[in-house]
Amino acid sequence: MRTSLGERVLDLVVSGFLWGFRVLIVAAILIGTIVTISAGKYTSEQWIDFVVFGITTGSIYALIALGYTMVYGILRMINFAHGDIFMTGAFGAYFLATWLNGTGFIDKNPLLGLLIPILFAMLVSASIAMLVERIAYRPLRGAPRLVPLISAIGASFFLEYAFRGFFGPGKYAYPPIKALEGSWNILGIGILKVQVIVTIAAFVMMALLYSIVMYTKMGKAMRAVSENKDTAALMGIDINRIIVSTFAIGAAMAGAAGVLYSIVYRQIDYFMGFTPGIKAFTAAVLGGIGNIPGAMVGGLVLGIFESVGPSLFLEGLGIPRPYQLKDVIAFTMLVMILLFRPSGILGERLTTKKA
Amino acid sequence: MKRLYTMLSVLVLASMALAACGGGATEAPATEVMTEAPTEVMTEAPTEAPAMYECTDALGCVKIAPDEPVHIAYWGVLSGADASLGEDSKRGVEIAIDDKGGQLLGHDILLTTEDAGCVPEGGATAAAKLASDTSLVGLIGSSCSDETVGGIAAITNAGLTTISPSNTRPVLTDPARGPDYAGYARTAHSDAFQGKAVAEFAYNFLGVRKAATLHDGSAYAEALQQVFADNFVALGGEIVAQEAVAKDATDMKPVLTTISAAGPELLYYPVFVAVGGFVTAQIRDVAGLEDVKIIGSDGIFTADLLKGGGANTQGMYLSSPDFSAFTGDYAGFITKHEAKYGGSTLSTFHAHAYDAANILFAALEAVAVVEADGTIYVPRTALREAIFATKDFKGVTGTLSCSPSGDCGAPVIAVYEIMNSDPASWNPTSADAPNPKKVYP
């Protein structure tokens, strides 16, 4: 195919601009980092704190991102209601935990007091996600890609404002768990108990999910449907059942994330799913959407960058009030990854048929 | 494939540019309303009875037929984390209406509300809606300074006047505030007073010399922490850090770590409820801030802070209008509030809202022209002038006189200490066990 001179010049200008953009961002990060480190404002304990804070937030992002990535892997659609599924889990756990707390159960059995609300939240989230799938997505299967996407946005608004209608626009506070207060001294560094527990819980959930997908019959069927729906159906796999279970499992992860999030940050309201949802979507794209380990890596990378970034490179560049730009870091990363490595850090597993 | 992504990024940039233009575009409907509203009202008048009133007011008149109510509106934050701030003020207006027996000049008073969500965009949307309603005679609101910044141009240009019970950003009533603010007055104090009072409390009462501030980028918080910082430095103290977060931020530990690295003895965060709760709940977890003194302001003077902030709120200081310094019948107001709604007041500006509504009613009664058949004409410019001419008005919060730039408040600021972190114990007006309790002056 021959291209005209004009087109070639345009291509050159565009790629020149993109290269300039890459160099600019990398230079900004490097200069900022060097200036901050040489200023010596922060001790090494504080740097470790930044990373630990980032890992906690990041592991919650990762848990939510799993749902985005699994649904995308199977249906090639972005389930924008996923952030609100996260919110429904937090609400479910809140009501149960408040009741349990009233009876003094949580103080007596901290482990069960943590586990029971998580399981309940997973149940609530999974049921609501299955309903959403049945009502808002299944009738649209086979429609052009944009249609279920719009439907997902509608489902997201519906969930938000339904919860606002039921429980009001105010804030709820998740009951504090006494056993998780204070910090542990690990290798001479004080790390908050709640962060250790939340991070471990998130990693256990992720490991569980990964083994379901990789080593069970259902997981195998999921992977088959993701490879090719029609062939999978011919092999005797009930596609509808697999899609519903994908939604349910992804939502259960989001529900668990909702509880972990509420334990760390306390405040619960009908709109709480919006920002974490968008961030987790960013994390999923960052890691390579459709790729389960990618979602975990993407979540952690995003969490750590958000936590470390403002003080590490923005402050060094002399930007006042760097923490106001935290979201800018996250979304710049999204733009960067879309521009320069659209398949994500670990790469989307695309066969030629899907691309 | 590569070209597709380039196109995508261009699309993203284009949508960003569009979004950026959106802020400016909101003013457009306002000017439209300005040119339309008065003429519409004036042309309506001649169709009435022969002995009609001829409207000569520059901004036109609102005509209220004998069977129509006097329509006023409250606009402010009625949803989200800061809903208690707006709801509290709304109750003040409702009590003022009850005191009038629900009637003004023989007409029922109709109160409608418009949620502005404590953000400039919400203020602009609410104001555009209010500006297009030609039956409105006057407004009470908004709650958050941001809402006023976003919406005041539309309201002023529609010929309406609003009295805010709780906006405290100093520049809103600055003599050089610009023509958009011609329809704006407030009964709340300016933060020029509040920031100064907190700085004096920190320096003289707590004996702190190194302070840090944190704000959430809102018009209110950004200005208030700056007033505090300026006054604190003027007293001889040192501001070691001034940080800010986004309004929807949840993880405060990184920014608190940065603040901790500067080594303050006190952190002042005059923010709103969501951010205030997150900061309070997380501050003791950050190494170096375990014993730092914490102060908030009137934006988080509500039991909702205790829900979000948890046990850490105990011992926290909050500045607020000084309830014990109100010269009017505040106890009587509280009795009415108790009878109507039960429980404690939700936030700090109920009495200011009550006064704002009564100033509006007094001005309405002074300027309204009542025809023999009960039709009322309210000339808009005259109403605005009557509000700004308020002098020695005996309100609950004090004896109020409005300045030419709309400052009607009688500012007396106190600092309160939270004695108990249980939200159910919140009752700043209780005589025997107040929580929070006044500690300064």
Interface residues (C-beta under 8 A of the other chain):
Chain A: V14 L18 K41 Y42 T43 E45 Q46 D49 F50 F53 G54 T57 R164 P169 G170 K171 Y172 A173 P176 S183 G190 L192 Y265 R266 Q267 D269 F271 T275 E306 S307 V308 P310 S311 E315 R321 Y323 Q324 K326 D327 V335 L338 L339 P342
Chain B: M1 Y5 T6 L8 S9 V12 L78 S79 G80 A81 A83 S84 G217 Q242 E243 A244 V245 A246 D248 A249 T250 D251 K253 P254 V255 T257 T258 S260 A261 V273 A274 G277 F278 A281 D285 V286 A287 D304 K307 G308 G310 A311
